[in-house]
Amino acid sequence: MDKMIILRISDNDGIDFNGVKLHSITEVAEALEKISAEHPDITVSVDATDSKWYESIGKAIYGSHLAGFSGERFHLLIDGRPVEA
């Protein structure tokens, strides 16, 4: 079974990743690239509590895509429901 990285969003102050707050697209991409290098089959899930956190959601999406996570390796949940691209 593949492992999953979860990027949690509950405000527009950043993206929570394993207890660390990431504040920029670059920080998200760099963190994900490091993990992806060691675990090439890993997927990313962006989990936001509400769609009003669009700034942090956008950073998480763009940073994930820059790090190579897209298609079946990328999931977006808003308030627990999947969002289809």
Residue pairs with C-beta under 8 A, 6 or more apart in sequence:
2 41
2 42
2 43
3 39
3 41
3 42
3 43
4 42
4 43
4 44
4 45
4 75
5 17
5 32
5 35
5 42
5 43
5 44
5 45
6 17
6 44
6 45
6 47
7 15
7 16
7 17
7 22
7 28
7 44
7 45
7 46
7 47
7 60
7 64
8 15
8 16
8 17
8 47
8 48
9 15
9 16
9 46
9 47
9 48
9 49
9 53
9 56
9 57
9 60
10 16
10 48
10 49
10 53
11 53
11 56
12 53
12 54
12 55
12 56
13 21
13 23
13 56
14 21
14 22
14 23
14 56
14 59
15 21
15 22
15 23
15 28
15 46
15 56
15 59
15 60
15 63
16 22
17 28
17 31
20 31
22 28
22 31
22 59
22 63
23 59
24 59
24 63
25 59
25 62
25 63
25 66
26 63
27 63
28 59
28 60
28 62
28 63
28 64
28 66
28 67
29 63
29 64
29 66
29 67
30 67
32 44
32 63
32 64
32 67
32 68
32 69
33 67
33 68
35 42
36 42
36 67
36 68
36 69
42 73
43 69
43 72
43 73
43 74
43 75
44 64
44 67
44 69
44 73
44 74
44 75
45 74
45 75
45 76
45 77
46 57
46 60
46 61
46 64
46 74
46 75
46 76
46 77
47 77
47 80
48 56
48 57
48 76
48 77
48 78
48 79
49 79
50 78
50 79
51 57
51 78
51 79
57 76
57 78
61 76
64 70
64 74
65 74
75 82
76 82
76 83
76 85
77 83
